[in-house]
Amino acid sequence: MKDFKPKSKTINVLESITCDICGDKTGFNGWSPGYEENEVIIKHTKGVQYPGEGLNGEELELDICPKCFESKVIPALKALGVKLVYKEIPEGEW
């Protein structure tokens, strides 16, 4: 869950992220110090796409800290038979 605070009447800024599994709360730049990237988002969107009208549906988005992802989610996925393969991010695509 991302917690935002109002910056002005029309702009909100990310204040913290709370892990939807353990409840650990982190500062504005995530669970990683400095410029390191370590973010987990699980998102499910379902609905009906109407030409020219957009999507009518709903969305579920979970924010999970790296600790819970590695200790709980990955083992659960492996138990379901999911083969996890990390792929390298090409330089300059961050």
N, C-alpha and C positions, 0 to 999 in steps of 0.2 A: 504494500500500500504506500503510495506516495503522498506525503503531507505537504501541502502548499500553504504559503502565507501571502496575504495580499500585499503587493508592492504599490499598487495604485488602484483606482476604481476599476481598471480594465486589465491589469497585469498581475498574475500570481507568479511567485518564484518558488522553486523547489527548496523546501527547508530541511526535510529529512525523508528517509525511506525506512519503513518498518517491515521486517520479515514477516510474511503471512504464515509462517510455520512456528517460529520460536518467539516472535515478538521483539527481537533485537532491533533497536533503532539506531540509525547512523546519521551522520551529518550530511550536508548538501551534496558532497561529491561521492556518495556511495560508501561501500565497505572497503574501498581501496585507498591507501594513502597516496597523496600526490597525484601523479599522472597515470598510475597503473589502472588498467581497466579490469574489473572483475564484477560483472553484473549478470544476474539471472532474471529473465522475465519469461513467464509462461503465459501465453495469450491464446484464447479461443474465441473466435468470432463466428456467429451463425446467424443466418437470416436469408432474406430473398433480395436479389439484385434486380431492380426494375430499370430498364433502359431509360436513360435521361433523368431518372429520379433518385438514383443513389441506392443505398442499402437500407432495408428495413429489418432490423434484427436486434441482437444483443451481443454483448462482449463480456468475457471474463478475463481479467488480467491479474496475475499473481506476481508479487515481488518476493524473491527468495534469496536469503543471504548465501554467500558461497559455502559457508560451513554446513548449513542444512542441505544445500544442493548436493554437496559431495558425500555427506554422511547419511542422508535419508532418501533423496530423490534418485540419485544414480543407482544405489542398491535396489530400489523398488523397480526402476526401469529394467535393470539387468534381470531381476526375478521374473519380469514379464516377458523376457526374451528379446528385448531391444538390444541391438548391437550398436554401441556408441562409438562413433568415429569423429574425433576432432580433426578439423581441417585448418591448415595454416592460412592466416589472413595475409594477402599480398601486401607488401610494403607500400605505404602511402594510402591505403584504403580505410584507415581509421578515421 
